[in-house]
Amino acid sequence: MTIEKEGIHLQEENQRLREQVAQRDERIQQQDTLLSQQSLLMQQMQEQIAALTQQVKDLQDRLAKNSHNSSLPPSSDRFVRQPKSLRKKSEKKTGGQEGHQGTTLQFSEVPDEVIEHLVAVCSSCQHDLREVEACVTLRRPVVDIPSPRLIVQEHRAVSPLSAHHACLLPQRSSGPHPVWSADRSGGRLFDAVDGQ
């Protein structure tokens, strides 16, 4: 092989190797682009997995709540078998039975207060009914505990007008000790305040 032929051969070989290197660089560039796309996709998927995991946890927490471990009413309990009554079915109707003597709140002969609820205007025609004669159509007793009220007591120290004849010193009666102190509230008031 002559030098010229060898030079041409080397140039052809060099050209072929350059083409191979260019193809390899192009493939590397494509793979780098593909890797960066996959990396971005993986990051998005990890964020989505985290969001879905949190959503599943929230839903599981909601499912775990019932009327026993939260402020939810019993009617909102889900997926819980309702307790079955162990009572046998009865032939009797519900409510008061025949022959059972019922009890009700009795009317007082002398109520402490009588409150009359008057109809002032006709609900249909709006006519004024205040001057029309009326009669009691319904009575209901209501029993309640009276509201507590303050009792104000005045304590007076009563002393004789003249000195005792034996020792000649003026005398003053001694009431309960708290009465003469600066704080003049009775014991029941303190008991009522402490009881709240």
C-alpha positions as MATLAB code, in Angstrom:
seq = 'MTIEKEGIHLQEENQRLREQVAQRDERIQQQDTLLSQQSLLMQQMQEQIAALTQQVKDLQDRLAKNSHNSSLPPSSDRFVRQPKSLRKKSEKKTGGQEGHQGTTLQFSEVPDEVIEHLVAVCSSCQHDLREVEACVTLRRPVVDIPSPRLIVQEHRAVSPLSAHHACLLPQRSSGPHPVWSADRSGGRLFDAVDGQ';
ca = [
       0.000    0.000    0.000;
       1.403    3.327   -0.974;
       1.550    6.396    1.223;
      -1.180    8.097   -0.783;
      -3.499    5.149   -0.512;
      -2.735    4.837    3.179;
      -3.448    8.556    3.663;
      -6.784    8.226    1.844;
      -7.593    5.147    3.856;
      -6.774    6.996    7.092;
      -8.917    9.959    6.027;
     -11.841    7.638    5.287;
     -11.338    5.874    8.622;
     -11.119    9.226   10.384;
     -14.350   10.389    8.672;
     -16.112    7.166    9.654;
     -14.958    7.514   13.282;
     -16.111   11.161   13.368;
     -19.545   10.105   12.124;
     -19.703    7.398   14.812;
     -18.687    9.938   17.515;
     -21.337   12.384   16.256;
     -23.991    9.643   16.344;
     -22.866    8.659   19.842;
     -23.008   12.306   21.033;
     -26.493   12.635   19.559;
     -27.619    9.468   21.370;
     -26.093   10.779   24.634;
     -27.927   14.082   24.155;
     -31.209   12.215   23.551;
     -30.655   10.057   26.638;
     -29.842   13.141   28.761;
     -33.086   14.771   27.588;
     -35.000   11.556   28.309;
     -33.423   11.293   31.782;
     -34.326   14.875   32.689;
     -37.913   14.286   31.495;
     -38.113   11.091   33.554;
     -36.659   12.870   36.580;
     -39.294   15.617   36.289;
     -42.022   12.993   35.852;
     -40.787   11.098   38.934;
     -40.842   14.304   41.010;
     -44.429   15.031   39.904;
     -45.451   11.458   40.694;
     -43.848   11.657   44.157;
     -45.803   14.851   44.880;
     -48.988   13.198   43.653;
     -48.306   10.100   45.790;
     -47.783   12.320   48.857;
     -51.057   14.180   48.190;
     -52.967   10.916   47.663;
     -51.423    9.395   50.798;
     -52.590   12.419   52.819;
     -56.062   12.152   51.266;
     -56.288    8.447   52.168;
     -55.175    9.233   55.730;
     -57.815   11.980   56.047;
     -60.527    9.650   54.739;
     -59.438    6.865   57.111;
     -59.532    9.335   60.017;
     -63.053   10.385   59.012;
     -64.164    6.769   58.773;
     -62.684    6.012   62.190;
     -64.763    8.773   63.849;
     -68.072    7.831   65.368;
     -70.329    9.013   68.152;
     -68.105    7.341   70.768;
     -64.821    9.086   69.941;
     -65.982   12.448   68.550;
     -68.757   15.005   68.809;
     -70.729   13.343   65.997;
     -74.308   12.270   66.804;
     -75.077    8.523   66.943;
     -77.163    8.785   63.776;
     -73.989    9.542   61.805;
     -72.307    6.247   62.757;
     -71.427    4.365   59.586;
     -70.584    0.732   59.009;
     -71.552   -0.118   62.572;
     -73.992   -2.868   63.282;
     -76.837   -1.415   65.274;
     -77.412   -3.232   68.578;
     -80.334   -5.606   68.444;
     -82.773   -5.518   71.321;
     -82.830   -8.670   73.442;
     -86.412   -8.009   74.519;
     -89.069  -10.405   73.285;
     -91.880   -9.003   71.148;
     -94.937   -8.294   73.286;
     -98.621   -8.680   72.432;
     -99.390   -5.395   74.219;
     -99.668   -2.046   72.496;
     -97.106    0.629   73.200;
     -97.929    3.338   75.752;
    -100.136    3.254   78.835;
    -101.938   -0.025   79.348;
    -105.656   -0.507   80.016;
    -106.457   -0.195   83.702;
    -103.230    1.640   84.500;
    -104.018    4.719   86.576;
    -102.006    7.590   85.131;
    -100.604   10.483   87.078;
    -100.475   14.086   85.992;
     -99.541   17.421   87.469;
    -102.395   18.567   89.713;
    -103.781   22.102   89.632;
    -103.168   24.231   92.682;
    -106.254   25.766   94.302;
    -104.315   28.967   94.966;
    -101.511   29.452   92.404;
     -98.793   31.973   93.251;
     -99.309   33.722   89.942;
    -101.899   33.586   87.163;
    -100.683   34.613   83.709;
    -103.388   35.196   81.124;
    -102.473   34.960   77.460;
    -105.004   37.143   75.672;
    -105.795   37.154   71.958;
    -105.576   40.816   70.898;
    -106.302   40.466   67.164;
    -108.211   37.908   65.079;
    -105.721   35.794   63.146;
    -108.013   35.715   60.078;
    -109.495   39.195   59.687;
    -107.222   41.201   62.018;
    -110.253   42.536   63.973;
    -109.396   44.031   67.403;
    -110.545   41.549   70.093;
    -109.401   43.405   73.236;
    -112.912   44.719   73.985;
    -114.677   41.404   73.235;
    -115.711   39.278   76.251;
    -113.394   36.272   76.640;
    -113.386   32.997   78.535;
    -110.636   30.616   79.630;
    -110.306   27.799   77.097;
    -107.182   26.091   78.356;
    -105.345   25.889   81.668;
    -101.908   24.442   82.296;
    -100.045   24.349   85.607;
     -96.331   25.158   85.430;
     -94.161   24.403   88.449;
     -90.811   26.114   88.725;
     -88.217   26.887   91.356;
     -88.234   30.540   92.369;
     -85.159   32.534   91.495;
     -82.951   33.239   94.515;
     -83.012   36.773   95.881;
     -80.758   38.656   98.258;
     -81.915   39.115  101.820;
     -80.529   42.275  103.394;
     -80.292   42.093  107.169;
     -79.472   45.060  109.351;
     -77.600   44.152  112.505;
     -77.878   46.653  115.319;
     -75.739   46.721  118.421;
     -78.142   47.596  121.211;
     -76.513   49.157  124.286;
     -78.053   50.300  127.561;
     -78.541   54.044  127.804;
     -76.664   54.234  131.101;
     -73.487   52.559  132.372;
     -73.786   49.291  134.290;
     -74.134   50.148  137.958;
     -71.451   47.706  139.110;
     -68.491   48.669  136.874;
     -69.606   52.005  135.407;
     -68.340   51.054  131.890;
     -70.566   51.522  128.842;
     -71.657   48.194  127.349;
     -72.174   47.205  123.706;
     -73.751   43.944  122.551;
     -71.527   41.646  120.520;
     -73.090   40.301  117.350;
     -71.523   37.612  115.134;
     -67.913   38.506  114.388;
     -68.290   38.900  110.558;
     -71.013   41.523  111.059;
     -68.573   44.049  112.521;
     -65.817   43.386  109.966;
     -65.306   45.466  106.812;
     -66.615   42.692  104.543;
     -70.305   42.385  105.327;
     -71.548   39.467  103.178;
     -73.450   36.607  104.756;
     -72.288   32.992  104.770;
     -75.039   31.740  102.443;
     -73.919   34.243   99.806;
     -70.420   32.763   99.915;
     -71.912   29.242   99.762;
     -73.992   30.206   96.689;
     -70.991   31.731   94.926;
     -68.777   28.738   95.753;
     -71.466   26.374   94.497;
     -71.459   27.889   90.994;
];
